[in-house]
Every structure is written in C-alpha cells, then in structure tokens.
Amino acid sequence: MRGLWALFKCELLYWRVYPLNLINDFIGYFTWIAPFLFAATLFGDYKDFQIFIAVGLILWNWLVIFFWGVGYGVRHTIDQGVLESIAASPTSVHTLLIAKALISLVQNIFATASILFWLWLLLGLTLEAHWGKLFLIVALSSVALSGLALIFAAFVIWVKEAASIGDIIHQCLGLLSGITFPVYILPAGVRVLSSLIPLTYAIKGARNAVLGECIVLEAMMLVLFAVITVPLGWYLVSAADRKLRQSGTWGEY
C-alpha cells in the first residue's frame, strides 16, 4: 500500500507542478464537446438530444482517459526514465498500473464535472437522472474499462510504441458504441461487434439512468465484462512483465 500511495501521490504532484494543464483541460472539454451539442440544435427537441449526445461523449471520454492513462501510462513512465527503477524495486508493474488507474479515475471525475459545468453555464442544460442507477453504471464501467486498459497496457509493455494503434482502437470503440447515435441504427453485422464492447453497455446504461429506465441488463453485462477483462489484462501484464525481465529490455524504447 505504501508503494501504491507513493506512485499515486507522484501522479498528483504533476498537476500541482503544472496547474495550467488543468486549466487547459477545463477549457478544452467545452471546445471538444460544443460542436456536437450545437449541431444537435438542428434536430427537433434538441435539449434532449444534446443530453443524449453529452452522455455518450462523457462515457467515451472515460474510456479514452483510462486507455491512455493506464494503457499507455507505461510508455509515459519509460519516457520519464524511471520505469526500470520501479521494475527493480519491490513495487510491481501492477501496482504502477493500479496507481495510474486511480489517477485516471480522478481525472475522469474532473472531466465529467467540467463538462457538466459547461453544459449548465453556456447551454442551460442540467443532467437530471436517477443518481443511484447512474452511479452504479459509472462504477461498473470504470472497472470494465480499466480491464480494457490493462489489456492495452500489456500490449504497450510488449511493443513499447503503440500510440497509432491506440488511436485507431479507441476511435473505433467509440464509433461502434454509439457515442452520438443509438446503436440499433447500425447494420446487423456491425451491431454484433458493438455488443462485444463494454462501452456500448456503459453508454446505454447511463442514458437509461438519465431517463429513469431499467439498467439491469447493462449492469449485468458490465459485470460480465469486468470479470473477463480485468483478470485477462492482469495475466497479460504479468506475462509481458515476465518476458521483458527475462530479456532485460524493460527500459528500451
């Protein structure tokens, strides 16, 4: 636990040293989401549609932050020149990734709060939801999406440089999960792929929570994905870690 807290605190200190990054992110979240929301005014009851789109984009952003914060976090640690020191210490790479998952969770909360603030201040939109249902979906989504991030982290550990592939993957996952449209309008074959992505159920569950509808199916699917992806990601990270220790190439680019 001391190692985990030290690594988590180290990640927090980055924001303290570079506070302008927080301001940049705070403003950037509005400039990122605004074009989608303004385009929604072209359709009928646009406030409901704006909330529909905002929920999808917020959940997709959760995936993106976990994906890069945890999955590509190993690469950032290599760039900082401290990964070999961590690997040689009693602190495992798994502890490093857990710390990055926790800081990604904090960053996601900040991002969500920022987006909701901009929605209220500039567009007059407020998120009215069954908060218990929404909290459950977000909590389950965090675990399931962290599992995907662990799998990507294992890939990054193995190949070292995976930024381009990561971009393609998270963009495709967002598109197939229906971040700005309902999944049922997709072709039947594509919907099969969509059903294999936890983000699909995270977005659908969050939208149902906003509408006060049932979230049982989505919650069950997120639990299933969490049970599969987290142990699989953990195993793959262990395998990649073991392979690199044997070859002595942990710190290589």
Secondary structure, DSSP 8 states (H G I E B T S, - for coil): -HHHHHHHHHHHHHHHH-HHHHHHHHHHHHHHHHHHHHHGGGSSSHHHHHHHHHHHHHHHHHHHHHIIIIITHHHHHHHHT-HHHHHHSSS-HHHHHHHHHHHHHHHHHHHHHHHHHHHHHHH-------HHHHHHHHHHHHHHHHHHHHHHHHHHHHHS--HHHHHHHHHHHHHHTTSSS-GGGS-HHHHHHHTT-HHHHHHHHHHHHHHT---HHHHHHHHHHHHHHHHHHHHHHHHHHHHHHHHT-TT--
